[in-house]
Amino acid sequence: MNNFFDDRKAKLETYQKNYRGKKDEVEKVMIPDDLFIKCPHCQELVFRDDYLKNNFVCPKCQYHERLSPRERVKITCDSFEELFSDLKSLNPLDFPGYPEKLQSNIEKNKENEAVLTGIGQIGKFNVAIVVLNSFFMMGSMGSVVGEKITRLVEKAKEEKLPLVIFSASGGARMQEGIFSLMQMAKTSAAIKKFSDAGLLFISVLTNPTTGGVLASFAFLGDVIIAEPGSLIGFAGKRVIEQTIKQELPPNFQSAEFQLEKGFVDMVVCRDKLTEVIHKLLSLHEVDR
């Protein structure tokens, strides 16, 4: 009898061991570590696949996450040829630590600068495309950023191409001082000549678009589009409140606030943005 119970006990232990092993295996297969991601805005867990398929827009709160320039081009253009990729920033003011910071950002982003420029195709239209990179020194505009934008605008004018600029920037690059601020005038002058040629400039403001970028080319578009929830403004909210000694509205400097005040023409969700740009290009072609 004792042998009978000992045998049953051994079989039960073996079964439990095998069952637990299989259960662990099932859990590892069914619940991978990267199945969910946390939305940086609402903090809710969402399926990673849904988040990616939705072009980095939270399906729960509709928060539009920042995109890299390559990701932006991928969801906007059918094809893309990069231009002026060989230009790199120097250190004209011998600003301490600036070369090291540049190199760190180059290695992290796998990009030479805070802007991507080139010729893309949207439907049947060839378009000059500029995308600022908010992950590279917060998309700040230094000499090279301004030079690349200016060169592309001049090329678009020569070849009579429409221009689309996706702005995402903290403003001028302080490490380059006056050389950075000069880019505001340079890019604005190039846009003026482009506009005088009767060509279309669509400016798309993404999160964030601030400082010297907003105060120059970003606000000079024939049509100004903003992504929902984007921060759009020159100086920061706290700086303004401390200056004027008044409390500002909660949604101050949001894309929706700027639409209400007439500073932007439309607020367009990311999944509709390419469609809207294509329609504007078509209307401009007919108008010409």
C-alpha positions as CSV (number, residue, x, y, z in Angstrom):
1,M,0.0,0.0,0.0
2,N,2.8,2.4,0.9
3,N,4.4,1.7,-2.5
4,F,1.1,2.6,-4.2
5,F,0.9,6.0,-2.5
6,D,4.6,6.7,-3.0
7,D,4.1,6.0,-6.7
8,R,1.0,8.3,-6.9
9,K,2.9,11.1,-5.1
10,A,5.8,10.8,-7.5
11,K,3.5,11.0,-10.5
12,L,1.7,14.1,-9.0
13,E,5.0,15.9,-8.4
14,T,6.1,15.1,-11.9
15,Y,2.8,16.4,-13.4
16,Q,2.9,19.6,-11.4
17,K,6.5,20.2,-12.4
18,N,5.7,19.7,-16.1
19,Y,2.6,21.8,-15.8
20,R,4.3,24.7,-14.3
21,G,7.0,24.5,-16.9
22,K,4.5,24.6,-19.7
23,K,2.6,27.4,-18.0
24,D,5.7,29.5,-17.8
25,E,6.4,28.9,-21.5
26,V,2.9,29.9,-22.4
27,E,3.2,33.1,-20.4
28,K,6.5,34.0,-22.1
29,V,5.0,33.5,-25.5
30,M,1.6,35.2,-24.9
31,I,2.9,38.2,-22.9
32,P,6.1,39.6,-24.4
33,D,7.8,42.5,-22.7
34,D,7.1,44.9,-25.5
35,L,3.5,44.1,-26.0
36,F,2.3,47.3,-24.4
37,I,3.7,50.8,-24.2
38,K,2.6,53.7,-21.9
39,C,1.3,56.8,-23.5
40,P,3.5,59.7,-22.4
41,H,0.4,61.9,-22.2
42,C,-2.5,60.0,-20.6
43,Q,-0.2,57.3,-19.1
44,E,-2.5,54.5,-20.3
45,L,-1.2,51.2,-21.5
46,V,-1.8,50.7,-25.2
47,F,-0.9,47.9,-27.6
48,R,2.4,48.7,-29.3
49,D,1.1,47.5,-32.7
50,D,-1.9,49.8,-32.5
51,Y,0.3,52.7,-31.5
52,L,2.7,52.1,-34.4
53,K,-0.1,51.5,-37.0
54,N,-1.7,54.7,-35.8
55,N,1.5,56.6,-36.7
56,F,2.5,57.2,-33.1
57,V,-0.8,58.6,-32.1
58,C,-2.4,57.3,-28.9
59,P,-5.7,55.5,-29.7
60,K,-7.1,56.5,-26.3
61,C,-6.3,60.2,-25.9
62,Q,-5.2,61.0,-29.4
63,Y,-1.9,62.4,-28.2
64,H,0.5,62.9,-31.2
65,E,3.9,61.7,-30.2
66,R,7.0,63.3,-31.7
67,L,8.4,61.7,-34.9
68,S,11.9,61.5,-36.2
69,P,12.5,63.1,-39.7
70,R,12.8,59.6,-41.3
71,E,9.5,58.5,-39.7
72,R,7.8,61.7,-40.9
73,V,9.1,61.3,-44.4
74,K,8.0,57.6,-44.4
75,I,4.4,58.4,-43.6
76,T,4.2,61.4,-45.9
77,C,6.1,60.7,-49.1
78,D,5.9,57.9,-51.6
79,S,9.6,58.4,-52.3
80,F,12.3,60.7,-51.1
81,E,15.8,61.9,-52.2
82,E,17.9,63.5,-49.5
83,L,19.9,66.6,-50.4
84,F,22.7,68.5,-48.6
85,S,23.3,65.7,-46.1
86,D,27.1,66.4,-46.1
87,L,26.8,69.8,-44.3
88,K,27.9,69.7,-40.6
89,S,28.0,72.4,-37.9
90,L,31.3,73.9,-36.7
91,N,31.9,75.9,-33.5
92,P,32.3,79.5,-34.7
93,L,32.2,81.0,-31.1
94,D,34.4,78.3,-29.5
95,F,31.5,77.5,-27.2
96,P,32.7,75.2,-24.4
97,G,31.4,71.6,-24.9
98,Y,29.6,72.3,-28.2
99,P,31.6,69.9,-30.4
100,E,31.1,67.1,-27.9
101,K,27.4,67.8,-27.7
102,L,27.1,67.8,-31.5
103,Q,29.0,64.5,-31.8
104,S,26.8,63.0,-29.1
105,N,23.6,64.0,-31.0
106,I,25.1,62.8,-34.3
107,E,25.7,59.3,-32.8
108,K,22.4,59.1,-31.1
109,N,20.3,60.2,-34.1
110,K,22.4,58.8,-36.9
111,E,22.0,62.2,-38.5
112,N,24.5,65.0,-39.2
113,E,22.1,67.9,-38.2
114,A,18.7,68.8,-36.8
115,V,17.1,69.0,-40.2
116,L,16.4,66.6,-43.1
117,T,16.0,68.2,-46.5
118,G,15.3,66.7,-49.9
119,I,12.8,66.2,-52.8
120,G,9.9,63.9,-52.1
121,Q,7.0,62.6,-54.1
122,I,3.4,62.9,-52.7
123,G,1.1,61.3,-55.1
124,K,2.0,62.7,-58.5
125,F,3.7,65.8,-57.1
126,N,7.4,66.4,-56.6
127,V,7.8,68.5,-53.5
128,A,10.7,70.1,-51.7
129,I,10.5,68.7,-48.1
130,V,12.1,70.0,-44.9
131,V,11.7,68.2,-41.6
132,L,13.2,69.5,-38.4
133,N,14.4,67.0,-35.9
134,S,13.3,67.7,-32.3
135,F,15.5,64.8,-31.0
136,F,18.7,66.6,-32.2
137,M,19.4,69.4,-29.8
138,M,15.7,70.1,-29.7
139,G,15.6,70.9,-33.4
140,S,17.4,74.2,-32.7
141,M,18.3,76.3,-35.7
142,G,22.0,76.9,-36.1
143,S,24.0,77.9,-39.2
144,V,23.8,74.6,-40.9
145,V,20.1,74.1,-40.3
146,G,19.4,77.6,-41.7
147,E,21.8,76.9,-44.7
148,K,20.1,73.6,-45.6
149,I,16.7,75.1,-45.5
150,T,17.7,78.1,-47.5
151,R,19.5,76.0,-50.2
152,L,16.4,73.8,-50.5
153,V,14.0,76.8,-50.8
154,E,16.3,78.2,-53.5
155,K,16.3,74.9,-55.4
156,A,12.5,74.7,-55.1
157,K,12.3,78.2,-56.6
158,E,14.6,77.3,-59.5
159,E,12.7,74.0,-60.3
160,K,9.3,75.6,-59.5
161,L,8.4,73.0,-56.9
162,P,6.0,73.4,-54.0
163,L,7.5,73.5,-50.5
164,V,6.4,71.7,-47.4
165,I,8.2,72.3,-44.1
166,F,7.5,70.3,-40.9
167,S,8.7,72.4,-38.0
168,A,9.6,70.9,-34.6
169,S,12.0,73.1,-32.7
170,G,12.9,74.8,-29.5
171,G,14.1,77.9,-31.4
172,A,17.6,79.3,-32.1
173,R,20.7,77.4,-31.1
174,M,22.3,79.4,-28.3
175,Q,25.8,77.8,-28.8
176,E,26.1,79.8,-32.1
177,G,24.8,83.1,-30.8
178,I,24.3,85.8,-33.5
179,F,25.2,83.3,-36.3
180,S,22.1,81.3,-35.2
181,L,19.9,84.4,-35.1
182,M,21.0,85.4,-38.6
183,Q,19.3,82.3,-39.9
184,M,15.9,83.8,-39.1
185,A,16.5,86.6,-41.6
186,K,18.2,84.3,-44.2
187,T,15.5,81.7,-44.3
188,S,12.7,84.4,-44.3
189,A,14.4,86.2,-47.2
190,A,14.6,83.0,-49.2
191,I,10.9,82.3,-48.5
192,K,10.0,85.8,-49.7
193,K,11.7,85.3,-53.0
194,F,10.0,81.9,-53.3
195,S,6.6,83.4,-52.6
196,D,7.2,86.2,-55.1
197,A,7.7,83.5,-57.7
198,G,4.1,82.5,-57.1
199,L,5.0,79.1,-55.6
200,L,3.1,77.3,-52.8
201,F,4.6,77.0,-49.3
202,I,2.7,74.7,-46.8
203,S,4.0,75.1,-43.3
204,V,3.2,72.2,-40.9
205,L,3.7,73.0,-37.2
206,T,4.3,70.0,-35.0
207,N,5.0,69.6,-31.3
208,P,6.8,71.9,-30.3
209,T,7.3,74.8,-32.7
210,T,8.7,77.7,-30.7
211,G,11.3,80.6,-30.6
212,G,13.2,81.7,-33.6
213,V,11.8,79.0,-35.9
214,L,8.3,80.1,-35.3
215,A,9.3,83.8,-35.6
216,S,10.8,83.2,-39.1
217,F,9.9,80.7,-41.8
218,A,7.4,78.6,-39.8
219,F,4.8,81.4,-39.7
220,L,5.3,82.4,-43.4
221,G,3.4,79.6,-45.1
222,D,0.6,80.3,-47.6
223,V,-1.2,77.6,-45.6
224,I,-0.3,76.9,-42.0
225,I,-1.4,73.5,-40.6
226,A,-0.9,72.3,-37.0
227,E,-1.0,68.9,-35.5
228,P,-3.5,68.5,-32.6
229,G,-2.1,69.5,-29.2
230,S,1.1,70.9,-30.5
231,L,2.9,73.6,-28.5
232,I,3.1,76.7,-30.7
233,G,4.5,80.0,-29.4
234,F,7.5,82.3,-29.2
235,A,8.4,82.6,-25.5
236,G,7.4,80.1,-22.8
237,K,4.2,80.4,-20.9
238,R,6.0,81.0,-17.5
239,V,8.2,83.7,-19.0
240,I,5.2,85.5,-20.4
241,E,3.2,85.2,-17.1
242,Q,6.2,86.6,-15.1
243,T,6.6,89.5,-17.6
244,I,2.9,90.6,-17.8
245,K,2.0,89.5,-14.2
246,Q,-1.1,87.8,-15.4
247,E,-2.3,84.2,-15.5
248,L,-2.7,82.8,-19.0
249,P,-5.4,80.3,-20.2
250,P,-4.7,76.6,-19.6
251,N,-4.6,75.9,-23.3
252,F,-2.5,78.9,-24.1
253,Q,-0.1,78.3,-27.1
254,S,-1.8,75.0,-28.0
255,A,-2.6,74.3,-31.7
256,E,-6.3,74.7,-30.9
257,F,-5.8,78.0,-29.2
258,Q,-3.8,79.3,-32.2
259,L,-6.5,78.2,-34.5
260,E,-9.1,80.0,-32.5
261,K,-7.0,83.2,-32.6
262,G,-6.4,82.9,-36.3
263,F,-2.6,82.2,-36.3
264,V,-3.0,78.8,-38.0
265,D,-5.4,77.9,-40.8
266,M,-6.3,74.3,-39.7
267,V,-5.6,71.7,-37.2
268,V,-5.3,68.3,-38.9
269,C,-4.9,64.8,-37.3
270,R,-1.8,62.9,-38.4
271,D,-3.7,60.2,-40.2
272,K,-5.4,62.8,-42.5
273,L,-2.4,65.1,-42.9
274,T,-0.9,63.6,-46.1
275,E,-4.4,63.6,-47.7
276,V,-4.8,67.3,-46.9
277,I,-1.4,68.2,-48.2
278,H,-2.1,66.3,-51.4
279,K,-5.4,68.2,-51.8
280,L,-3.7,71.5,-51.3
281,L,-1.1,70.6,-53.9
282,S,-3.9,69.7,-56.4
283,L,-5.8,72.9,-55.8
284,H,-2.6,75.0,-56.3
285,E,-1.9,73.1,-59.6
286,V,-5.5,73.9,-60.8
287,D,-5.2,77.5,-59.7
288,R,-2.0,78.0,-61.7
